[in-house]
Amino acid sequence: MRILAIETATRAASVAVTFDGKILAESVRESPQSFSETLMPQVEEVIKVSGAFENLDAVAVSIGPGSFTGLRIGLATAKALAYAWGIKIIGVPTLLAMSYNFPNAKVVPLIDAQKNRAYYQLFEDSLSLTDLEIKPIDEIVNSVGHVAGEFFLCGDVLHKIKIPLPPNVRLAPPHLRMPRASAVAWCAEELGRVDNVMNLEPLYIRRSEAEELWEKRHGSLSEQ
């Protein structure tokens, strides 16, 4: 199956085309410009390099958790392409996709949840060992130190770890630390399901900072 995969959960946008588990083309770009300006040029680039436009079977998209704005842009783009081309769309949980870079290993993907917290989940060979949660970053690292086995940490908050790593915890190699579109495609292929292009939504877990601020202000006004 030829898959166009889109990953926009963090500050680096990644787009890939894969065919039966092989990467035909992949682009990773961190830009000061908005994803709304850079994402479609990336899509056009990988499709051109892969030569797969007329043979695409599905669009796979990372649905979070992660950056609220990034996820909205990535999902909107994926939906528009899947609808326009009449192909399948497959939503992939971001942390699960990240675990696909670590076959036969235990890994803890971490995605920034702001205020020195992270979304995290424990995986072994891409099978979840825990539910997805949000906790302070150092608390997560300390708790993993009490779990049996050696774990890799990956994600976009590793630079925010302030405590020494437990003996059974290591940082992932730099090239495997961030989410990758190719891993989103591999995960989508193994999930073996198709989503509804009209109903697929991001996996936010928590409300955005803008929503929390609005509620705080709205509540204050209603009390006056």
mmCIF file of the C-alpha atoms, coordinates in Angstrom:
data_MODEL
# 
_entry.id   MODEL 
# 
loop_
_atom_site.group_PDB 
_atom_site.id 
_atom_site.type_symbol 
_atom_site.label_atom_id 
_atom_site.label_alt_id 
_atom_site.label_comp_id 
_atom_site.label_asym_id 
_atom_site.label_entity_id 
_atom_site.label_seq_id 
_atom_site.pdbx_PDB_ins_code 
_atom_site.Cartn_x 
_atom_site.Cartn_y 
_atom_site.Cartn_z 
_atom_site.occupancy 
_atom_site.B_iso_or_equiv 
_atom_site.pdbx_formal_charge 
_atom_site.auth_seq_id 
_atom_site.auth_comp_id 
_atom_site.auth_asym_id 
_atom_site.auth_atom_id 
_atom_site.pdbx_PDB_model_num 
ATOM 1   C CA . MET A 1 1   ? 0.000   0.000  0.000  1.00 0.00 ? 1   MET A CA 1 
ATOM 2   C CA . ARG A 1 2   ? 1.313   3.450  -0.957 1.00 0.00 ? 2   ARG A CA 1 
ATOM 3   C CA . ILE A 1 3   ? 0.770   5.926  1.851  1.00 0.00 ? 3   ILE A CA 1 
ATOM 4   C CA . LEU A 1 4   ? 1.238   9.670  2.071  1.00 0.00 ? 4   LEU A CA 1 
ATOM 5   C CA . ALA A 1 5   ? 1.932   10.416 5.742  1.00 0.00 ? 5   ALA A CA 1 
ATOM 6   C CA . ILE A 1 6   ? 1.752   13.778 7.510  1.00 0.00 ? 6   ILE A CA 1 
ATOM 7   C CA . GLU A 1 7   ? 3.189   14.536 10.963 1.00 0.00 ? 7   GLU A CA 1 
ATOM 8   C CA . THR A 1 8   ? 2.716   18.010 12.515 1.00 0.00 ? 8   THR A CA 1 
ATOM 9   C CA . ALA A 1 9   ? 2.451   17.340 16.260 1.00 0.00 ? 9   ALA A CA 1 
ATOM 10  C CA . THR A 1 10  ? 5.669   19.201 17.119 1.00 0.00 ? 10  THR A CA 1 
ATOM 11  C CA . ARG A 1 11  ? 7.670   22.167 15.835 1.00 0.00 ? 11  ARG A CA 1 
ATOM 12  C CA . ALA A 1 12  ? 9.083   20.084 12.957 1.00 0.00 ? 12  ALA A CA 1 
ATOM 13  C CA . ALA A 1 13  ? 6.732   19.135 10.130 1.00 0.00 ? 13  ALA A CA 1 
ATOM 14  C CA . SER A 1 14  ? 7.398   15.779 8.495  1.00 0.00 ? 14  SER A CA 1 
ATOM 15  C CA . VAL A 1 15  ? 5.889   14.354 5.312  1.00 0.00 ? 15  VAL A CA 1 
ATOM 16  C CA . ALA A 1 16  ? 6.644   10.972 3.724  1.00 0.00 ? 16  ALA A CA 1 
ATOM 17  C CA . VAL A 1 17  ? 5.521   8.533  1.053  1.00 0.00 ? 17  VAL A CA 1 
ATOM 18  C CA . THR A 1 18  ? 5.979   4.837  1.819  1.00 0.00 ? 18  THR A CA 1 
ATOM 19  C CA . PHE A 1 19  ? 5.250   1.653  -0.083 1.00 0.00 ? 19  PHE A CA 1 
ATOM 20  C CA . ASP A 1 20  ? 4.882   -1.643 1.792  1.00 0.00 ? 20  ASP A CA 1 
ATOM 21  C CA . GLY A 1 21  ? 7.087   -0.434 4.635  1.00 0.00 ? 21  GLY A CA 1 
ATOM 22  C CA . LYS A 1 22  ? 9.769   1.169  2.459  1.00 0.00 ? 22  LYS A CA 1 
ATOM 23  C CA . ILE A 1 23  ? 10.400  4.928  2.475  1.00 0.00 ? 23  ILE A CA 1 
ATOM 24  C CA . LEU A 1 24  ? 10.116  6.321  -1.050 1.00 0.00 ? 24  LEU A CA 1 
ATOM 25  C CA . ALA A 1 25  ? 10.591  9.937  0.042  1.00 0.00 ? 25  ALA A CA 1 
ATOM 26  C CA . GLU A 1 26  ? 10.590  11.880 3.303  1.00 0.00 ? 26  GLU A CA 1 
ATOM 27  C CA . SER A 1 27  ? 10.925  15.553 4.185  1.00 0.00 ? 27  SER A CA 1 
ATOM 28  C CA . VAL A 1 28  ? 11.479  16.969 7.680  1.00 0.00 ? 28  VAL A CA 1 
ATOM 29  C CA . ARG A 1 29  ? 11.416  20.716 8.028  1.00 0.00 ? 29  ARG A CA 1 
ATOM 30  C CA . GLU A 1 30  ? 11.554  23.055 11.004 1.00 0.00 ? 30  GLU A CA 1 
ATOM 31  C CA . SER A 1 31  ? 10.704  26.544 9.829  1.00 0.00 ? 31  SER A CA 1 
ATOM 32  C CA . PRO A 1 32  ? 9.876   29.915 11.391 1.00 0.00 ? 32  PRO A CA 1 
ATOM 33  C CA . GLN A 1 33  ? 6.998   30.039 8.913  1.00 0.00 ? 33  GLN A CA 1 
ATOM 34  C CA . SER A 1 34  ? 3.594   28.604 9.759  1.00 0.00 ? 34  SER A CA 1 
ATOM 35  C CA . PHE A 1 35  ? 2.812   25.019 8.773  1.00 0.00 ? 35  PHE A CA 1 
ATOM 36  C CA . SER A 1 36  ? -0.034  26.530 6.762  1.00 0.00 ? 36  SER A CA 1 
ATOM 37  C CA . GLU A 1 37  ? 2.652   28.007 4.460  1.00 0.00 ? 37  GLU A CA 1 
ATOM 38  C CA . THR A 1 38  ? 5.158   25.164 4.368  1.00 0.00 ? 38  THR A CA 1 
ATOM 39  C CA . LEU A 1 39  ? 3.181   21.914 4.608  1.00 0.00 ? 39  LEU A CA 1 
ATOM 40  C CA . MET A 1 40  ? 1.731   21.744 1.086  1.00 0.00 ? 40  MET A CA 1 
ATOM 41  C CA . PRO A 1 41  ? 5.116   22.468 -0.540 1.00 0.00 ? 41  PRO A CA 1 
ATOM 42  C CA . GLN A 1 42  ? 6.488   19.539 1.475  1.00 0.00 ? 42  GLN A CA 1 
ATOM 43  C CA . VAL A 1 43  ? 3.630   17.324 0.293  1.00 0.00 ? 43  VAL A CA 1 
ATOM 44  C CA . GLU A 1 44  ? 4.265   18.313 -3.317 1.00 0.00 ? 44  GLU A CA 1 
ATOM 45  C CA . GLU A 1 45  ? 7.999   17.670 -2.866 1.00 0.00 ? 45  GLU A CA 1 
ATOM 46  C CA . VAL A 1 46  ? 7.712   14.109 -1.539 1.00 0.00 ? 46  VAL A CA 1 
ATOM 47  C CA . ILE A 1 47  ? 5.041   13.159 -4.077 1.00 0.00 ? 47  ILE A CA 1 
ATOM 48  C CA . LYS A 1 48  ? 7.238   14.425 -6.901 1.00 0.00 ? 48  LYS A CA 1 
ATOM 49  C CA . VAL A 1 49  ? 10.348  12.626 -5.596 1.00 0.00 ? 49  VAL A CA 1 
ATOM 50  C CA . SER A 1 50  ? 8.458   9.378  -4.984 1.00 0.00 ? 50  SER A CA 1 
ATOM 51  C CA . GLY A 1 51  ? 6.526   9.527  -8.260 1.00 0.00 ? 51  GLY A CA 1 
ATOM 52  C CA . ALA A 1 52  ? 3.538   8.097  -6.423 1.00 0.00 ? 52  ALA A CA 1 
ATOM 53  C CA . PHE A 1 53  ? 0.770   10.606 -7.107 1.00 0.00 ? 53  PHE A CA 1 
ATOM 54  C CA . GLU A 1 54  ? -1.456  8.377  -9.246 1.00 0.00 ? 54  GLU A CA 1 
ATOM 55  C CA . ASN A 1 55  ? -0.855  5.323  -7.064 1.00 0.00 ? 55  ASN A CA 1 
ATOM 56  C CA . LEU A 1 56  ? -1.548  6.624  -3.551 1.00 0.00 ? 56  LEU A CA 1 
ATOM 57  C CA . ASP A 1 57  ? -3.899  4.402  -1.559 1.00 0.00 ? 57  ASP A CA 1 
ATOM 58  C CA . ALA A 1 58  ? -4.242  6.360  1.678  1.00 0.00 ? 58  ALA A CA 1 
ATOM 59  C CA . VAL A 1 59  ? -3.304  9.442  3.653  1.00 0.00 ? 59  VAL A CA 1 
ATOM 60  C CA . ALA A 1 60  ? -2.058  8.751  7.176  1.00 0.00 ? 60  ALA A CA 1 
ATOM 61  C CA . VAL A 1 61  ? -1.964  11.626 9.645  1.00 0.00 ? 61  VAL A CA 1 
ATOM 62  C CA . SER A 1 62  ? -0.654  12.048 13.164 1.00 0.00 ? 62  SER A CA 1 
ATOM 63  C CA . ILE A 1 63  ? -3.628  13.055 15.344 1.00 0.00 ? 63  ILE A CA 1 
ATOM 64  C CA . GLY A 1 64  ? -1.876  13.866 18.621 1.00 0.00 ? 64  GLY A CA 1 
ATOM 65  C CA . PRO A 1 65  ? -1.421  14.649 21.314 1.00 0.00 ? 65  PRO A CA 1 
ATOM 66  C CA . GLY A 1 66  ? 0.796   17.583 20.468 1.00 0.00 ? 66  GLY A CA 1 
ATOM 67  C CA . SER A 1 67  ? 0.683   21.178 19.266 1.00 0.00 ? 67  SER A CA 1 
ATOM 68  C CA . PHE A 1 68  ? -2.932  22.277 18.945 1.00 0.00 ? 68  PHE A CA 1 
ATOM 69  C CA . THR A 1 69  ? -2.254  24.476 15.918 1.00 0.00 ? 69  THR A CA 1 
ATOM 70  C CA . GLY A 1 70  ? 0.034   21.975 14.238 1.00 0.00 ? 70  GLY A CA 1 
ATOM 71  C CA . LEU A 1 71  ? -2.431  19.123 14.632 1.00 0.00 ? 71  LEU A CA 1 
ATOM 72  C CA . ARG A 1 72  ? -5.294  21.191 13.219 1.00 0.00 ? 72  ARG A CA 1 
ATOM 73  C CA . ILE A 1 73  ? -3.278  22.174 10.154 1.00 0.00 ? 73  ILE A CA 1 
ATOM 74  C CA . GLY A 1 74  ? -1.992  18.640 9.567  1.00 0.00 ? 74  GLY A CA 1 
ATOM 75  C CA . LEU A 1 75  ? -5.412  17.035 9.920  1.00 0.00 ? 75  LEU A CA 1 
ATOM 76  C CA . ALA A 1 76  ? -7.148  19.652 7.766  1.00 0.00 ? 76  ALA A CA 1 
ATOM 77  C CA . THR A 1 77  ? -4.568  19.105 5.027  1.00 0.00 ? 77  THR A CA 1 
ATOM 78  C CA . ALA A 1 78  ? -4.865  15.316 5.238  1.00 0.00 ? 78  ALA A CA 1 
ATOM 79  C CA . LYS A 1 79  ? -8.667  15.470 5.098  1.00 0.00 ? 79  LYS A CA 1 
ATOM 80  C CA . ALA A 1 80  ? -8.663  17.791 2.107  1.00 0.00 ? 80  ALA A CA 1 
ATOM 81  C CA . LEU A 1 81  ? -6.256  15.571 0.178  1.00 0.00 ? 81  LEU A CA 1 
ATOM 82  C CA . ALA A 1 82  ? -8.047  12.313 1.032  1.00 0.00 ? 82  ALA A CA 1 
ATOM 83  C CA . TYR A 1 83  ? -11.411 13.791 0.034  1.00 0.00 ? 83  TYR A CA 1 
ATOM 84  C CA . ALA A 1 84  ? -10.123 15.379 -3.172 1.00 0.00 ? 84  ALA A CA 1 
ATOM 85  C CA . TRP A 1 85  ? -8.289  12.237 -4.291 1.00 0.00 ? 85  TRP A CA 1 
ATOM 86  C CA . GLY A 1 86  ? -10.994 9.815  -3.136 1.00 0.00 ? 86  GLY A CA 1 
ATOM 87  C CA . ILE A 1 87  ? -8.603  7.723  -1.035 1.00 0.00 ? 87  ILE A CA 1 
ATOM 88  C CA . LYS A 1 88  ? -8.611  6.404  2.523  1.00 0.00 ? 88  LYS A CA 1 
ATOM 89  C CA . ILE A 1 89  ? -7.584  8.411  5.588  1.00 0.00 ? 89  ILE A CA 1 
ATOM 90  C CA . ILE A 1 90  ? -6.041  6.827  8.678  1.00 0.00 ? 90  ILE A CA 1 
ATOM 91  C CA . GLY A 1 91  ? -5.545  8.722  11.938 1.00 0.00 ? 91  GLY A CA 1 
ATOM 92  C CA . VAL A 1 92  ? -2.536  7.613  13.969 1.00 0.00 ? 92  VAL A CA 1 
ATOM 93  C CA . PRO A 1 93  ? -1.877  8.447  17.655 1.00 0.00 ? 93  PRO A CA 1 
ATOM 94  C CA . THR A 1 94  ? 1.393   10.378 17.764 1.00 0.00 ? 94  THR A CA 1 
ATOM 95  C CA . LEU A 1 95  ? 3.008   8.544  20.686 1.00 0.00 ? 95  LEU A CA 1 
ATOM 96  C CA . LEU A 1 96  ? 2.201   5.163  19.162 1.00 0.00 ? 96  LEU A CA 1 
ATOM 97  C CA . ALA A 1 97  ? 3.787   6.230  15.877 1.00 0.00 ? 97  ALA A CA 1 
ATOM 98  C CA . MET A 1 98  ? 6.926   7.376  17.724 1.00 0.00 ? 98  MET A CA 1 
ATOM 99  C CA . SER A 1 99  ? 7.303   3.921  19.263 1.00 0.00 ? 99  SER A CA 1 
ATOM 100 C CA . TYR A 1 100 ? 7.634   2.438  15.768 1.00 0.00 ? 100 TYR A CA 1 
ATOM 101 C CA . ASN A 1 101 ? 11.173  3.816  15.594 1.00 0.00 ? 101 ASN A CA 1 
ATOM 102 C CA . PHE A 1 102 ? 12.144  1.377  18.366 1.00 0.00 ? 102 PHE A CA 1 
ATOM 103 C CA . PRO A 1 103 ? 11.280  -2.195 17.353 1.00 0.00 ? 103 PRO A CA 1 
ATOM 104 C CA . ASN A 1 104 ? 11.951  -4.853 19.989 1.00 0.00 ? 104 ASN A CA 1 
ATOM 105 C CA . ALA A 1 105 ? 12.687  -2.164 22.577 1.00 0.00 ? 105 ALA A CA 1 
ATOM 106 C CA . LYS A 1 106 ? 11.003  -0.331 25.434 1.00 0.00 ? 106 LYS A CA 1 
ATOM 107 C CA . VAL A 1 107 ? 10.434  3.367  24.838 1.00 0.00 ? 107 VAL A CA 1 
ATOM 108 C CA . VAL A 1 108 ? 8.757   6.360  26.465 1.00 0.00 ? 108 VAL A CA 1 
ATOM 109 C CA . PRO A 1 109 ? 7.727   9.023  23.918 1.00 0.00 ? 109 PRO A CA 1 
ATOM 110 C CA . LEU A 1 110 ? 7.322   12.478 25.465 1.00 0.00 ? 110 LEU A CA 1 
ATOM 111 C CA . ILE A 1 111 ? 5.477   15.363 23.802 1.00 0.00 ? 111 ILE A CA 1 
ATOM 112 C CA . ASP A 1 112 ? 5.402   18.868 25.254 1.00 0.00 ? 112 ASP A CA 1 
ATOM 113 C CA . ALA A 1 113 ? 2.188   19.649 27.166 1.00 0.00 ? 113 ALA A CA 1 
ATOM 114 C CA . GLN A 1 114 ? 3.412   23.080 28.331 1.00 0.00 ? 114 GLN A CA 1 
ATOM 115 C CA . LYS A 1 115 ? 4.093   24.240 31.922 1.00 0.00 ? 115 LYS A CA 1 
ATOM 116 C CA . ASN A 1 116 ? 7.001   21.759 32.233 1.00 0.00 ? 116 ASN A CA 1 
ATOM 117 C CA . ARG A 1 117 ? 4.671   18.804 31.660 1.00 0.00 ? 117 ARG A CA 1 
ATOM 118 C CA . ALA A 1 118 ? 4.572   16.167 28.948 1.00 0.00 ? 118 ALA A CA 1 
ATOM 119 C CA . TYR A 1 119 ? 2.189   13.707 27.358 1.00 0.00 ? 119 TYR A CA 1 
ATOM 120 C CA . TYR A 1 120 ? 3.709   10.272 27.753 1.00 0.00 ? 120 TYR A CA 1 
ATOM 121 C CA . GLN A 1 121 ? 3.070   6.554  27.421 1.00 0.00 ? 121 GLN A CA 1 
ATOM 122 C CA . LEU A 1 122 ? 5.216   3.435  27.872 1.00 0.00 ? 122 LEU A CA 1 
ATOM 123 C CA . PHE A 1 123 ? 5.619   1.010  24.976 1.00 0.00 ? 123 PHE A CA 1 
ATOM 124 C CA . GLU A 1 124 ? 7.418   -2.262 24.355 1.00 0.00 ? 124 GLU A CA 1 
ATOM 125 C CA . ASP A 1 125 ? 7.797   -3.315 20.719 1.00 0.00 ? 125 ASP A CA 1 
ATOM 126 C CA . SER A 1 126 ? 5.049   -0.762 19.917 1.00 0.00 ? 126 SER A CA 1 
ATOM 127 C CA . LEU A 1 127 ? 2.582   -2.364 22.343 1.00 0.00 ? 127 LEU A CA 1 
ATOM 128 C CA . SER A 1 128 ? 1.290   -0.007 25.030 1.00 0.00 ? 128 SER A CA 1 
ATOM 129 C CA . LEU A 1 129 ? 2.244   -0.841 28.621 1.00 0.00 ? 129 LEU A CA 1 
ATOM 130 C CA . THR A 1 130 ? 0.372   2.123  30.140 1.00 0.00 ? 130 THR A CA 1 
ATOM 131 C CA . ASP A 1 131 ? -2.385  4.561  29.257 1.00 0.00 ? 131 ASP A CA 1 
ATOM 132 C CA . LEU A 1 132 ? -1.595  7.985  27.820 1.00 0.00 ? 132 LEU A CA 1 
ATOM 133 C CA . GLU A 1 133 ? -1.145  10.544 30.623 1.00 0.00 ? 133 GLU A CA 1 
ATOM 134 C CA . ILE A 1 134 ? 0.132   14.057 31.377 1.00 0.00 ? 134 ILE A CA 1 
ATOM 135 C CA . LYS A 1 135 ? 2.634   14.583 34.210 1.00 0.00 ? 135 LYS A CA 1 
ATOM 136 C CA . PRO A 1 136 ? 5.564   16.843 35.118 1.00 0.00 ? 136 PRO A CA 1 
ATOM 137 C CA . ILE A 1 137 ? 8.580   15.846 33.024 1.00 0.00 ? 137 ILE A CA 1 
ATOM 138 C CA . ASP A 1 138 ? 10.952  15.013 35.886 1.00 0.00 ? 138 ASP A CA 1 
ATOM 139 C CA . GLU A 1 139 ? 8.215   13.020 37.622 1.00 0.00 ? 139 GLU A CA 1 
ATOM 140 C CA . ILE A 1 140 ? 7.825   10.915 34.473 1.00 0.00 ? 140 ILE A CA 1 
ATOM 141 C CA . VAL A 1 141 ? 11.562  10.242 34.252 1.00 0.00 ? 141 VAL A CA 1 
ATOM 142 C CA . ASN A 1 142 ? 11.738  9.280  37.920 1.00 0.00 ? 142 ASN A CA 1 
ATOM 143 C CA . SER A 1 143 ? 8.749   6.930  37.639 1.00 0.00 ? 143 SER A CA 1 
ATOM 144 C CA . VAL A 1 144 ? 10.232  5.146  34.601 1.00 0.00 ? 144 VAL A CA 1 
ATOM 145 C CA . GLY A 1 145 ? 13.278  4.453  36.750 1.00 0.00 ? 145 GLY A CA 1 
ATOM 146 C CA . HIS A 1 146 ? 11.113  2.204  38.915 1.00 0.00 ? 146 HIS A CA 1 
ATOM 147 C CA . VAL A 1 147 ? 9.849   0.091  36.002 1.00 0.00 ? 147 VAL A CA 1 
ATOM 148 C CA . ALA A 1 148 ? 11.689  -3.120 35.144 1.00 0.00 ? 148 ALA A CA 1 
ATOM 149 C CA . GLY A 1 149 ? 13.752  -3.072 31.961 1.00 0.00 ? 149 GLY A CA 1 
ATOM 150 C CA . GLU A 1 150 ? 15.789  -0.565 29.974 1.00 0.00 ? 150 GLU A CA 1 
ATOM 151 C CA . PHE A 1 151 ? 13.870  2.313  28.394 1.00 0.00 ? 151 PHE A CA 1 
ATOM 152 C CA . PHE A 1 152 ? 14.654  4.901  25.737 1.00 0.00 ? 152 PHE A CA 1 
ATOM 153 C CA . LEU A 1 153 ? 13.266  8.427  26.082 1.00 0.00 ? 153 LEU A CA 1 
ATOM 154 C CA . CYS A 1 154 ? 12.330  10.304 22.915 1.00 0.00 ? 154 CYS A CA 1 
ATOM 155 C CA . GLY A 1 155 ? 10.380  13.434 22.091 1.00 0.00 ? 155 GLY A CA 1 
ATOM 156 C CA . ASP A 1 156 ? 10.616  17.212 22.082 1.00 0.00 ? 156 ASP A CA 1 
ATOM 157 C CA . VAL A 1 157 ? 11.146  17.866 25.812 1.00 0.00 ? 157 VAL A CA 1 
ATOM 158 C CA . LEU A 1 158 ? 14.359  15.959 26.526 1.00 0.00 ? 158 LEU A CA 1 
ATOM 159 C CA . HIS A 1 159 ? 16.218  19.248 26.978 1.00 0.00 ? 159 HIS A CA 1 
ATOM 160 C CA . LYS A 1 160 ? 13.838  20.092 29.844 1.00 0.00 ? 160 LYS A CA 1 
ATOM 161 C CA . ILE A 1 161 ? 14.856  17.116 31.997 1.00 0.00 ? 161 ILE A CA 1 
ATOM 162 C CA . LYS A 1 162 ? 16.505  18.518 35.136 1.00 0.00 ? 162 LYS A CA 1 
ATOM 163 C CA . ILE A 1 163 ? 17.265  15.354 37.121 1.00 0.00 ? 163 ILE A CA 1 
ATOM 164 C CA . PRO A 1 164 ? 19.908  12.642 36.515 1.00 0.00 ? 164 PRO A CA 1 
ATOM 165 C CA . LEU A 1 165 ? 18.613  9.782  34.405 1.00 0.00 ? 165 LEU A CA 1 
ATOM 166 C CA . PRO A 1 166 ? 17.922  6.560  36.311 1.00 0.00 ? 166 PRO A CA 1 
ATOM 167 C CA . PRO A 1 167 ? 20.315  3.665  35.496 1.00 0.00 ? 167 PRO A CA 1 
ATOM 168 C CA . ASN A 1 168 ? 17.715  1.941  33.274 1.00 0.00 ? 168 ASN A CA 1 
ATOM 169 C CA . VAL A 1 169 ? 16.823  5.046  31.238 1.00 0.00 ? 169 VAL A CA 1 
ATOM 170 C CA . ARG A 1 170 ? 18.691  6.367  28.188 1.00 0.00 ? 170 ARG A CA 1 
ATOM 171 C CA . LEU A 1 171 ? 18.078  9.149  25.717 1.00 0.00 ? 171 LEU A CA 1 
ATOM 172 C CA . ALA A 1 172 ? 17.246  7.931  22.225 1.00 0.00 ? 172 ALA A CA 1 
ATOM 173 C CA . PRO A 1 173 ? 19.752  8.636  19.432 1.00 0.00 ? 173 PRO A CA 1 
ATOM 174 C CA . PRO A 1 174 ? 19.239  12.183 18.061 1.00 0.00 ? 174 PRO A CA 1 
ATOM 175 C CA . HIS A 1 175 ? 17.844  11.011 14.692 1.00 0.00 ? 175 HIS A CA 1 
ATOM 176 C CA . LEU A 1 176 ? 15.101  9.000  16.430 1.00 0.00 ? 176 LEU A CA 1 
ATOM 177 C CA . ARG A 1 177 ? 13.974  11.503 19.039 1.00 0.00 ? 177 ARG A CA 1 
ATOM 178 C CA . MET A 1 178 ? 11.294  13.388 17.107 1.00 0.00 ? 178 MET A CA 1 
ATOM 179 C CA . PRO A 1 179 ? 8.082   12.131 15.458 1.00 0.00 ? 179 PRO A CA 1 
ATOM 180 C CA . ARG A 1 180 ? 8.550   11.092 11.823 1.00 0.00 ? 180 ARG A CA 1 
ATOM 181 C CA . ALA A 1 181 ? 6.010   10.809 9.034  1.00 0.00 ? 181 ALA A CA 1 
ATOM 182 C CA . SER A 1 182 ? 7.507   7.510  7.896  1.00 0.00 ? 182 SER A CA 1 
ATOM 183 C CA . ALA A 1 183 ? 6.724   6.006  11.315 1.00 0.00 ? 183 ALA A CA 1 
ATOM 184 C CA . VAL A 1 184 ? 3.167   7.365  11.037 1.00 0.00 ? 184 VAL A CA 1 
ATOM 185 C CA . ALA A 1 185 ? 2.838   5.483  7.732  1.00 0.00 ? 185 ALA A CA 1 
ATOM 186 C CA . TRP A 1 186 ? 4.213   2.219  9.159  1.00 0.00 ? 186 TRP A CA 1 
ATOM 187 C CA . CYS A 1 187 ? 1.851   2.460  12.117 1.00 0.00 ? 187 CYS A CA 1 
ATOM 188 C CA . ALA A 1 188 ? -1.131  3.207  9.853  1.00 0.00 ? 188 ALA A CA 1 
ATOM 189 C CA . GLU A 1 189 ? -0.368  0.148  7.759  1.00 0.00 ? 189 GLU A CA 1 
ATOM 190 C CA . GLU A 1 190 ? -0.343  -2.120 10.804 1.00 0.00 ? 190 GLU A CA 1 
ATOM 191 C CA . LEU A 1 191 ? -3.470  -0.620 12.368 1.00 0.00 ? 191 LEU A CA 1 
ATOM 192 C CA . GLY A 1 192 ? -5.472  -2.097 9.503  1.00 0.00 ? 192 GLY A CA 1 
ATOM 193 C CA . ARG A 1 193 ? -8.411  0.276  9.740  1.00 0.00 ? 193 ARG A CA 1 
ATOM 194 C CA . VAL A 1 194 ? -9.830  3.291  7.928  1.00 0.00 ? 194 VAL A CA 1 
ATOM 195 C CA . ASP A 1 195 ? -11.303 6.453  9.466  1.00 0.00 ? 195 ASP A CA 1 
ATOM 196 C CA . ASN A 1 196 ? -14.190 8.619  8.339  1.00 0.00 ? 196 ASN A CA 1 
ATOM 197 C CA . VAL A 1 197 ? -12.801 11.684 6.582  1.00 0.00 ? 197 VAL A CA 1 
ATOM 198 C CA . MET A 1 198 ? -15.656 13.816 7.948  1.00 0.00 ? 198 MET A CA 1 
ATOM 199 C CA . ASN A 1 199 ? -15.478 12.668 11.572 1.00 0.00 ? 199 ASN A CA 1 
ATOM 200 C CA . LEU A 1 200 ? -11.762 12.241 12.274 1.00 0.00 ? 200 LEU A CA 1 
ATOM 201 C CA . GLU A 1 201 ? -10.655 14.626 15.041 1.00 0.00 ? 201 GLU A CA 1 
ATOM 202 C CA . PRO A 1 202 ? -7.344  15.442 16.765 1.00 0.00 ? 202 PRO A CA 1 
ATOM 203 C CA . LEU A 1 203 ? -6.478  13.671 20.017 1.00 0.00 ? 203 LEU A CA 1 
ATOM 204 C CA . TYR A 1 204 ? -5.974  16.720 22.217 1.00 0.00 ? 204 TYR A CA 1 
ATOM 205 C CA . ILE A 1 205 ? -6.263  15.197 25.753 1.00 0.00 ? 205 ILE A CA 1 
ATOM 206 C CA . ARG A 1 206 ? -6.403  18.668 27.316 1.00 0.00 ? 206 ARG A CA 1 
ATOM 207 C CA . ARG A 1 207 ? -7.929  22.006 26.341 1.00 0.00 ? 207 ARG A CA 1 
ATOM 208 C CA . SER A 1 208 ? -5.817  24.566 24.552 1.00 0.00 ? 208 SER A CA 1 
ATOM 209 C CA . GLU A 1 209 ? -4.315  27.474 26.477 1.00 0.00 ? 209 GLU A CA 1 
ATOM 210 C CA . ALA A 1 210 ? -6.598  29.845 24.549 1.00 0.00 ? 210 ALA A CA 1 
ATOM 211 C CA . GLU A 1 211 ? -9.677  27.890 25.673 1.00 0.00 ? 211 GLU A CA 1 
ATOM 212 C CA . GLU A 1 212 ? -8.518  27.880 29.300 1.00 0.00 ? 212 GLU A CA 1 
ATOM 213 C CA . LEU A 1 213 ? -7.851  31.630 29.162 1.00 0.00 ? 213 LEU A CA 1 
ATOM 214 C CA . TRP A 1 214 ? -11.263 32.313 27.601 1.00 0.00 ? 214 TRP A CA 1 
ATOM 215 C CA . GLU A 1 215 ? -13.004 30.267 30.298 1.00 0.00 ? 215 GLU A CA 1 
ATOM 216 C CA . LYS A 1 216 ? -11.076 32.058 33.025 1.00 0.00 ? 216 LYS A CA 1 
ATOM 217 C CA . ARG A 1 217 ? -12.056 35.472 31.652 1.00 0.00 ? 217 ARG A CA 1 
ATOM 218 C CA . HIS A 1 218 ? -15.628 34.420 30.907 1.00 0.00 ? 218 HIS A CA 1 
ATOM 219 C CA . GLY A 1 219 ? -16.014 33.044 34.416 1.00 0.00 ? 219 GLY A CA 1 
ATOM 220 C CA . SER A 1 220 ? -14.663 36.229 35.929 1.00 0.00 ? 220 SER A CA 1 
ATOM 221 C CA . LEU A 1 221 ? -17.105 38.346 33.927 1.00 0.00 ? 221 LEU A CA 1 
ATOM 222 C CA . SER A 1 222 ? -20.086 36.169 34.877 1.00 0.00 ? 222 SER A CA 1 
ATOM 223 C CA . GLU A 1 223 ? -19.270 36.567 38.549 1.00 0.00 ? 223 GLU A CA 1 
ATOM 224 C CA . GLN A 1 224 ? -19.411 40.374 38.354 1.00 0.00 ? 224 GLN A CA 1 
# 
